[in-house]
Amino acid sequence: MLGEQYLDTRWFGVVVTLIMVAFVLLNIKRAHGKKGELFIRRIPGLNAIDEAVGRATEMGTPVLMVPGLGDLNAISVQALTIFTHVTRIAARFANPIRLCCYNPAVYTVAQEMIRDVYQQEGIPEKYDPDSVMFLIDRQFAFAAAVSGIIHRERTSAAFFLGEFFAESMIFAETANAIGAIQVAASTEKTQTPFFIAACDYVLIGDEFYAASAYLSRAPVLVGSLVGQDWCKMLIGAFVLIGFPLNSIQMAQTVEFALAPDGTQIQAEPHKRLKSETSLYRLFNPIAPVKGSVVSREYESFQAYLAQRMGELATDQAPTPGSEEVIGEDKGQWHTYTLYEGELERNVEDLVVISESGRVRVIREFRSRLKQPAKAIVEGGTE
């Protein structure tokens, strides 16, 4: 079922959403078809990975990695994907690693991913199960534990990638205090400035996702990244076209106004309003009022009920429904349920009651025949 955020813009929002989905799926298919066909620019921050691991190797100290404090989700998996690349480089130089986990599920997945790296490198005996650690699932206790490892083992390279919160500055300052090279990235924009202030290299915004796609070359990641870039270009094109078009229209003088049902009516000459521009109507279409236009007047609501129930040959009073405003009239829908043989039909009247008590029916809507919700049997319903 489409969400309300798409239905609010009617057909336009649905079409744009489908185009964006098509962009992503098309590029995933392209990435599966020919590896290397989709180009991803290398991010300068990735060059720091080799430098950081090389320094740790020279110093004879472990490489520290922290995949954030989030649950096992797309962000944590992205971080672990980058960490598998870091581990592969460290494994080739027989450099020890320390991967500190906050979440038990992330810890389990991390163990399997790191073990696979050592097996792929042909040195499964070099894998140390204790190198992937579950510390504690309490924020500042975790921060204290990681800081203790940094100080005790004098790690020369630290990687902080994932979801970080108030503990980000604790990690960054602790590693900075012992002179470690730090590569960081956080999906929490409130924490990125702290990493920028204290770390050597920071992946900002989409660079975090681009890094995992670049390093892993997984078709789904690469195709999704390129497809999202296409979506950004599409949105940029809307802005470049819509901005001048909207400005030109708002500078025009018009002699009409838009009625609530979307029709143009004669009005005094005026500068086109924002609500009268094509772009505004594209994103805020007028929903047509249901039913056909009628004009019936009655002395009172009781008179309306008596005559209308007689016309429809029913002894069931109508059910009041939603209110609707058409022009200067505010009315309420009243629904009559009729039975034609074994089928059911709803007849709805939009009733406007004046201050004097007079009644006007300005719209009538007849639904299609349908099977009733409950079968009608002799002597009642079931």
C-alpha positions in Angstrom: 0.0 0.0 0.0 1.3 3.5 -0.9 2.0 5.7 2.1 0.2 8.9 2.7 3.3 10.9 1.8 3.0 9.7 -1.8 -0.8 10.0 -2.0 -0.6 13.6 -0.9 1.0 14.5 -4.3 -1.3 12.2 -6.2 0.2 10.9 -9.5 3.3 13.1 -9.6 4.8 11.8 -6.3 4.0 8.2 -7.3 5.6 8.6 -10.7 8.8 10.2 -9.3 9.1 7.5 -6.7 8.8 4.8 -9.3 11.4 6.5 -11.5 13.8 6.6 -8.5 13.2 2.9 -7.7 13.8 2.1 -11.4 17.1 4.0 -11.3 18.4 1.9 -8.4 17.2 -1.4 -9.8 18.6 -0.7 -13.3 22.0 0.1 -11.9 22.1 -2.9 -9.6 21.4 -5.0 -12.8 24.2 -3.2 -14.6 26.6 -3.8 -11.7 25.7 -7.6 -11.8 26.2 -7.7 -15.5 29.7 -6.4 -15.8 31.9 -5.9 -12.8 33.8 -2.6 -13.0 31.4 -1.1 -15.5 30.1 1.4 -13.0 32.7 3.9 -12.0 33.0 5.1 -8.4 35.6 7.8 -7.6 38.1 6.9 -5.0 37.6 8.9 -1.8 40.8 10.6 -0.5 40.0 9.4 3.0 40.4 5.8 1.8 44.1 6.4 1.1 44.5 6.9 4.9 43.5 3.3 5.5 46.7 1.9 4.1 48.7 4.6 5.8 47.1 3.9 9.2 47.6 0.1 9.0 51.2 0.6 7.7 52.0 2.8 10.7 50.5 0.2 13.1 52.6 -2.5 11.5 55.8 -0.4 11.9 55.0 0.4 15.5 54.0 -3.3 16.3 50.7 -2.2 17.8 47.1 -3.4 17.1 44.6 -1.8 14.8 41.5 -0.7 16.6 38.0 -0.8 15.0 34.7 0.3 16.5 31.4 -0.2 14.4 29.4 2.3 16.4 26.7 1.9 19.0 23.8 1.0 16.6 21.9 -2.2 16.3 22.5 -4.7 13.5 21.3 -2.6 10.6 22.5 -1.3 7.3 24.8 1.2 8.9 26.6 -1.4 11.1 26.9 -3.7 8.1 28.4 -0.9 6.0 31.0 -0.3 8.8 31.8 -4.0 9.1 32.3 -4.2 5.3 34.9 -1.5 5.5 36.5 -3.2 8.5 36.9 -6.5 6.5 39.1 -4.5 4.1 41.1 -3.1 6.9 41.5 -6.6 8.4 42.6 -8.0 5.1 45.4 -5.5 4.9 46.4 -6.1 8.5 46.3 -9.9 8.0 48.8 -9.6 5.1 51.3 -7.9 7.4 50.4 -10.2 10.4 49.3 -7.2 12.3 46.9 -7.8 15.2 43.4 -6.2 15.3 40.9 -5.2 18.0 37.3 -5.0 16.9 35.2 -3.7 19.8 31.4 -4.3 19.6 28.6 -2.7 21.6 25.7 -4.8 20.3 25.6 -8.6 20.7 24.2 -9.2 17.2 26.8 -7.0 15.6 29.5 -8.9 17.6 28.2 -12.3 16.2 28.2 -11.0 12.6 31.6 -9.4 13.0 33.2 -12.6 14.2 32.0 -14.5 11.1 33.1 -11.7 8.7 36.6 -11.4 10.2 37.0 -15.2 10.3 36.1 -15.3 6.6 38.8 -12.7 5.8 41.6 -14.8 7.3 40.3 -17.9 5.5 40.2 -16.0 2.2 43.7 -14.9 2.7 44.8 -18.5 3.3 45.9 -18.0 6.9 43.0 -19.2 9.1 45.4 -20.2 11.9 46.3 -16.5 12.3 42.7 -15.6 13.3 42.4 -14.9 17.0 38.8 -15.2 18.2 39.6 -12.8 21.0 40.4 -10.1 18.6 36.7 -9.5 18.1 35.3 -8.4 21.4 31.9 -7.8 22.9 32.5 -5.3 25.7 29.2 -4.1 27.2 25.9 -2.6 26.0 26.0 0.5 28.2 27.1 3.7 26.4 29.6 5.3 28.7 30.8 2.0 30.2 31.6 1.0 26.6 33.4 4.3 26.0 35.5 3.7 29.1 36.3 0.1 28.0 37.4 1.2 24.5 39.4 4.0 26.0 41.2 1.6 28.3 42.1 -0.7 25.4 43.5 2.3 23.4 45.7 3.3 26.4 46.9 -0.1 27.4 47.7 -1.4 23.9 48.8 2.0 22.5 47.0 1.4 19.2 48.6 3.4 16.4 45.5 3.2 14.1 41.9 3.7 15.1 38.8 3.4 12.9 35.5 4.7 14.2 32.7 4.1 11.7 29.0 3.8 12.3 26.4 5.3 14.6 28.1 7.4 17.4 26.6 9.7 20.0 28.1 11.6 23.0 30.9 9.1 23.3 32.4 10.1 20.0 34.6 12.8 21.5 35.8 10.4 24.2 37.0 8.0 21.6 38.6 10.6 19.3 40.3 12.5 22.1 41.7 9.4 23.7 43.2 8.1 20.4 44.5 11.6 19.6 46.2 11.8 23.0 48.4 8.8 22.2 49.1 10.0 18.7 47.1 7.4 16.8 46.0 7.9 13.2 42.2 8.1 13.1 39.7 7.5 10.3 36.1 8.2 11.3 32.6 8.5 10.0 29.3 8.9 11.7 25.7 8.8 10.3 24.8 11.1 13.2 25.4 14.6 11.8 25.6 16.1 15.3 28.7 14.0 16.0 30.6 14.6 12.7 32.0 18.0 13.8 33.6 16.3 16.9 35.3 13.7 14.6 36.4 16.5 12.3 38.0 18.4 15.2 39.9 15.4 16.6 40.5 12.9 13.8 42.9 12.8 10.9 40.4 11.7 8.2 36.6 11.9 8.3 34.2 10.4 5.7 31.3 12.9 5.5 27.8 12.1 4.5 27.5 9.8 1.5 31.2 9.1 1.6 30.6 6.5 4.3 28.3 4.5 2.0 30.5 5.1 -1.1 33.5 3.7 0.9 31.9 0.4 1.5 30.8 0.1 -2.1 34.2 1.1 -3.4 36.1 -1.4 -1.2 33.7 -4.4 -1.5 32.6 -3.8 -5.1 29.4 -5.7 -4.2 26.9 -5.2 -7.1 24.0 -4.3 -4.8 26.1 -1.6 -3.0 27.6 -0.2 -6.2 24.3 -0.2 -8.1 22.4 1.4 -5.2 25.0 4.1 -4.9 25.0 5.0 -8.6 21.2 4.8 -8.7 21.0 7.3 -5.8 23.3 9.6 -7.7 20.9 9.5 -10.7 18.1 10.3 -8.3 20.0 13.4 -7.0 20.6 14.6 -10.6 16.8 14.2 -11.3 16.0 16.3 -8.2 18.5 18.9 -9.3 16.9 19.0 -12.7 13.5 19.7 -11.1 15.1 22.6 -9.1 16.8 24.1 -12.2 13.6 23.9 -14.3 11.1 24.7 -11.6 12.8 27.8 -10.0 12.8 30.0 -13.2 9.4 28.7 -14.3 7.9 29.5 -10.9 9.5 33.0 -10.9 8.2 33.8 -14.4 4.7 32.7 -13.5 4.5 34.7 -10.3 5.6 37.8 -12.2 2.6 37.6 -14.5 -0.7 39.4 -14.1 -3.8 37.3 -14.5 -7.5 37.9 -14.5 -8.7 34.6 -13.0 -8.6 32.7 -9.7 -8.8 29.0 -9.0 -12.0 27.7 -7.4 -11.7 25.0 -4.7 -12.6 22.4 -7.3 -9.7 23.6 -9.6 -11.8 25.4 -12.2 -10.8 29.0 -13.2 -13.2 31.8 -12.4 -13.2 35.4 -13.4 -11.4 37.7 -10.9 -9.9 41.2 -10.6 -6.4 41.5 -12.4 -3.7 40.6 -9.9 -0.2 39.1 -9.7 -0.4 35.4 -9.9 -0.5 33.9 -6.5 1.8 31.1 -5.3 -1.2 28.8 -5.1 -2.0 29.6 -8.8 1.3 28.5 -10.3 1.8 25.3 -12.3 4.6 24.1 -10.0 2.4 24.5 -6.8 -0.5 22.7 -8.4 1.9 19.9 -9.5 2.9 19.2 -5.9 -0.5 20.1 -4.4 -3.1 18.9 -6.8 -6.8 19.7 -6.1 -8.7 16.5 -5.2 -12.0 16.6 -7.2 -15.1 16.6 -5.0 -17.0 13.4 -5.5 -20.5 13.3 -6.8 -22.6 15.3 -9.3 -23.8 18.9 -8.8 -27.4 19.2 -7.7 -29.4 22.0 -6.2 -32.3 21.0 -3.9 -33.8 23.1 -1.1 -35.9 22.1 1.9 -37.5 24.1 4.7 -35.8 22.1 7.4 -33.6 19.1 8.0 -36.7 17.1 9.0 -38.4 18.0 5.8 -35.3 17.0 3.9 -35.3 13.6 5.7 -38.9 12.9 5.1 -38.9 13.7 1.4 -35.5 12.2 0.6 -36.3 8.9 2.4 -39.5 8.7 0.5 -37.7 9.3 -2.9 -35.2 6.5 -2.1 -38.0 4.2 -0.7 -36.1 3.5 2.6 -37.0 3.7 6.2 -33.4 3.8 7.4 -32.2 7.3 8.4 -28.9 8.4 6.8 -25.5 8.1 8.6 -23.7 11.4 9.0 -20.2 11.3 7.5 -17.3 13.7 6.8 -17.5 17.4 6.2 -16.5 19.1 3.0 -16.1 22.7 1.9 -17.0 23.8 -1.7 -16.5 27.5 -2.3 -18.4 29.3 0.4 -20.5 26.3 1.4 -19.6 23.9 4.2 -21.6 20.8 4.2 -21.7 17.3 5.6 -22.1 14.0 3.7 -25.1 11.9 4.7 -25.1 8.2 3.6 -28.2 6.1 2.8 -27.8 2.4 2.4 -30.1 0.9 -0.2 -30.6 -2.8 -1.2 -31.4 -3.8 -4.7 -32.1 -7.5 -4.6 -29.1 -9.1 -3.0 -26.9 -6.1 -3.8 -26.1 -3.0 -1.8 -25.7 0.6 -2.9 -24.8 3.7 -1.0 -26.3 7.1 -1.9 -24.6 10.1 -0.3 -25.9 13.7 -0.1 -23.7 16.7 0.7 -26.1 18.7 2.9 -25.6 22.4 3.7 -27.6 23.8 6.6 -28.0 27.6 6.8 -28.2 29.6 10.1 -32.0 29.9 9.5 -32.3 26.1 9.4 -33.0 25.8 5.7 -31.3 22.8 4.0 -29.6 22.7 0.5 -28.3 19.6 -1.1 -25.4 20.6 -3.4 -23.9 17.2 -4.3 -25.2 13.7 -4.8 -23.0 10.6 -5.1 -24.3 7.1 -5.9 -21.8 4.2 -5.4 -21.7 1.1 -7.5 -23.7 -2.0 -6.6 -21.8 -4.4 -4.3 -22.2 -7.4 -2.2 -23.4 -6.3 1.3 -21.1 -6.7 4.3 -23.7 -9.0 5.8 -26.1 -11.3 4.0 -29.8 -10.2 4.2 -32.0 -13.1 5.4 -35.6 -13.2 6.5 -36.1 -11.9 10.0 -32.8 -10.0 10.3 -29.1 -10.2 9.3 -26.3 -12.7 9.8 
